Amino acid sequence: MLSITNLTVKVREKLLLDDVSLNISAGEFLVVNGPNGAGKSTLLRAITSNLSYDGTIEFEGSSLAKVPRKKRASLVAKLNQMQTITPGYTASQVVKFGMYSRTGGIFGARQSQVGSTELEDVLKQTKTLHLSERDVATLSGGELQRVFLAQALLQDPKLLLLDEPTNNLDINFQLELLEFVTEWINAKEGRAVIAVIHDVALCRKFASRVLILRKGRIFADDSPSQAFCRRNLEEVYSPEVANYFEK
């Protein structure tokens, strides 16, 4: 599905990603882990063509950077760490913005082709239906995160990128969100997820594969049990961290 070859990112001469290569297959839930500043969010930004890079990123055999923006949005959707909100919009209106890549306009006539049923379904799936008429400025951080997840899913992408999706969520909603994402992958062929997650316990529970970045390079790319072996935890984090996860 996604092929990344020799990806290198520099910003103001600072090397953020250094010769990163990997392939993502349909059905995978790839979790990206690593210490702060390792290049995790930079990797997602490169995939969405939000910064300049050297190397190639191909989606189903075509250069993703050369795919028109509107078409690209129907292939790849991203949930960011921080979202910009504009007071005055209801949650359902914000979710509807996800229709743009499919309808040719946010409020255009073609939007009706998507249908209110599909909107209601995604609101129910993300447990945001009861928030639909609330002004987004009145929502908590966790509620907003779920609203923007609904927006991304309404694009009906093949690849979903999640940048620290469990931020601002209590433990129950963290588990519910990641369980839902797992179900979303399995509900239709040809879907995959790449998620930046710091919590090693959550990575172990939900990832089908773990990519550990360190200083902009791939340190490990393996199953959760192998990626988070004691040696790796000691080298990437500290012996204290390794001891904690062995309890």
C-alpha positions in Angstrom: 0.0 0.0 0.0 2.6 2.6 1.1 6.2 2.4 0.2 8.8 4.8 1.7 12.3 4.8 0.4 15.3 6.7 1.6 13.2 9.4 3.3 15.3 12.3 4.6 14.0 15.5 6.1 16.0 18.5 7.0 14.6 21.8 8.4 17.1 24.7 8.7 20.0 22.2 8.4 18.7 20.2 11.3 18.3 16.5 10.3 14.9 15.3 11.4 14.7 12.0 9.5 17.7 10.2 8.1 17.3 7.6 5.3 14.1 6.0 6.5 12.7 3.2 4.4 9.7 1.0 5.1 6.6 -0.6 3.5 3.1 -0.6 4.9 0.6 -3.3 3.8 -3.2 -3.3 3.9 -4.5 -4.6 7.2 -1.6 -3.4 9.3 -1.8 -1.3 12.5 1.7 0.2 12.6 2.5 2.0 15.8 5.4 4.5 15.7 7.2 4.9 19.0 10.4 6.5 20.3 11.6 9.4 22.5 10.7 13.0 22.0 12.4 14.5 19.0 12.9 11.1 17.3 11.1 12.1 14.1 7.7 10.4 14.7 5.4 13.4 13.9 7.8 14.4 11.1 7.3 11.0 9.4 3.5 11.6 9.4 3.9 15.1 8.1 6.1 13.9 5.2 3.5 11.3 4.2 0.8 14.0 4.0 3.3 16.2 2.0 3.2 18.9 4.6 7.0 19.4 4.4 9.8 19.0 1.9 11.8 15.8 1.8 14.3 13.8 -0.1 13.5 10.3 -1.1 10.2 8.8 -2.3 6.8 8.1 -0.8 4.5 6.0 -3.0 0.9 5.0 -2.5 -0.2 2.0 -4.5 2.7 2.6 -6.9 2.2 6.3 -7.5 4.2 9.2 -6.0 2.0 10.5 -3.2 3.4 14.0 -3.6 2.2 14.1 -7.2 -1.3 13.0 -6.5 -3.7 16.1 -6.6 -4.5 17.3 -3.1 -8.2 16.5 -3.4 -7.5 12.9 -4.5 -4.8 12.6 -1.9 -7.3 13.5 0.8 -9.5 10.6 -0.3 -6.6 8.2 0.1 -5.0 9.4 3.3 -6.6 11.1 6.4 -4.8 12.4 9.4 -5.8 13.2 13.0 -3.3 15.7 14.4 -2.1 16.1 18.0 -3.4 19.7 18.1 -6.5 20.9 16.2 -7.6 24.4 15.4 -11.1 25.2 16.3 -13.3 28.0 15.2 -16.1 29.0 17.6 -19.5 29.1 16.0 -19.3 25.8 14.3 -21.2 22.8 15.7 -19.5 19.4 16.1 -21.6 18.0 13.2 -20.5 20.9 10.9 -16.9 20.2 11.7 -17.3 16.5 11.0 -18.9 17.4 7.6 -15.7 19.0 6.5 -14.4 15.5 6.0 -16.8 15.2 3.1 -14.8 17.8 1.1 -12.5 15.3 -0.7 -15.4 13.2 -1.7 -17.9 15.8 -2.8 -16.0 18.7 -4.4 -17.1 21.2 -1.8 -17.8 21.6 1.9 -21.4 22.6 1.4 -21.8 21.9 -2.3 -24.8 20.2 -3.9 -22.8 17.0 -4.4 -22.4 16.6 -0.7 -25.9 15.0 -0.5 -24.4 12.0 -2.4 -22.7 11.1 0.9 -25.9 11.2 2.8 -27.0 12.0 6.4 -27.1 8.4 7.3 -23.3 8.0 6.8 -22.7 11.1 8.9 -24.9 9.8 11.6 -23.1 6.4 11.5 -19.7 7.9 11.9 -20.9 10.1 14.8 -22.3 7.0 16.5 -19.1 5.0 15.9 -17.0 7.7 17.5 -19.5 8.4 20.3 -20.0 12.0 19.2 -23.7 11.9 18.2 -24.8 13.5 21.4 -22.3 16.4 20.7 -23.5 17.0 17.2 -25.2 20.4 18.0 -22.7 21.6 20.5 -20.4 24.5 19.6 -16.9 23.0 19.3 -15.6 25.8 21.5 -17.5 24.2 24.4 -16.0 20.7 24.0 -13.4 19.2 26.2 -10.0 18.1 24.7 -11.1 14.5 24.6 -14.5 15.3 23.0 -12.7 17.4 20.3 -10.3 14.5 19.6 -13.2 12.2 18.9 -15.0 14.9 16.7 -11.9 15.3 14.6 -11.5 11.5 14.3 -15.0 11.4 13.0 -14.1 14.1 10.5 -11.1 12.0 9.3 -13.2 8.8 9.0 -15.9 10.6 6.9 -13.2 11.0 4.2 -13.4 7.2 3.9 -9.6 7.0 3.5 -7.6 3.9 2.8 -4.7 5.0 5.2 -5.4 6.7 8.5 -2.6 8.6 10.2 -3.0 9.2 14.0 -0.6 11.6 15.7 -0.8 10.8 19.4 -4.5 10.0 19.2 -5.0 9.2 22.9 -3.8 12.6 24.1 -6.5 14.2 26.3 -8.4 11.0 26.6 -9.0 9.1 29.9 -8.0 5.5 30.0 -11.5 4.2 29.0 -11.7 6.4 25.9 -8.1 5.5 25.0 -9.0 1.8 24.9 -12.3 2.5 23.2 -10.6 4.6 20.5 -7.9 2.1 19.7 -10.3 -0.8 19.7 -12.5 1.2 17.3 -9.5 1.9 15.1 -8.7 -1.9 15.0 -12.3 -2.7 14.1 -12.1 0.0 11.4 -9.1 -1.6 9.8 -10.8 -5.0 9.8 -14.2 -3.8 8.6 -13.0 -3.3 5.0 -10.2 -4.6 2.8 -7.4 -2.3 1.8 -7.2 -0.2 5.0 -4.2 0.5 7.2 -3.3 2.7 10.2 -0.1 4.4 11.2 -0.3 5.8 14.7 2.2 7.7 16.9 1.7 6.4 20.4 4.0 7.0 23.4 2.4 4.5 25.8 4.3 1.3 25.5 1.5 -0.7 27.1 -1.0 0.5 24.5 1.5 -0.2 21.7 1.9 -3.7 22.9 -1.8 -4.3 23.1 -3.0 -2.9 19.8 -0.1 -2.7 17.3 0.4 -5.4 14.7 3.8 -4.0 14.1 6.0 -1.4 15.9 8.5 1.0 14.4 10.8 2.6 16.9 12.6 5.8 15.8 15.7 7.1 17.5 17.5 10.3 16.4 15.7 10.3 13.1 16.6 6.8 12.1 14.8 3.4 12.4 16.0 1.7 15.5 13.6 -1.3 15.3 10.9 -2.5 13.0 9.3 -5.6 14.4 6.5 -7.3 16.2 5.5 -5.5 19.5 7.2 -8.2 21.7 10.4 -8.0 19.7 10.5 -4.3 19.3 10.0 -3.7 23.0 12.5 -6.3 24.2 14.5 -5.4 27.2 17.6 -4.5 25.3 15.7 -2.1 23.1 13.9 -0.4 26.0 17.2 0.0 27.8 19.0 1.5 24.8 16.2 3.8 23.6 14.9 4.8 27.0 16.7 3.6 30.1 17.2 0.5 32.3 14.6 2.0 34.7 12.0 1.9 31.9 13.0 -1.7 31.0 12.6 -2.7 34.7 9.2 -1.1 34.9 7.8 -3.0 31.9 9.2 -6.3 33.3 7.2 -6.0 36.5 
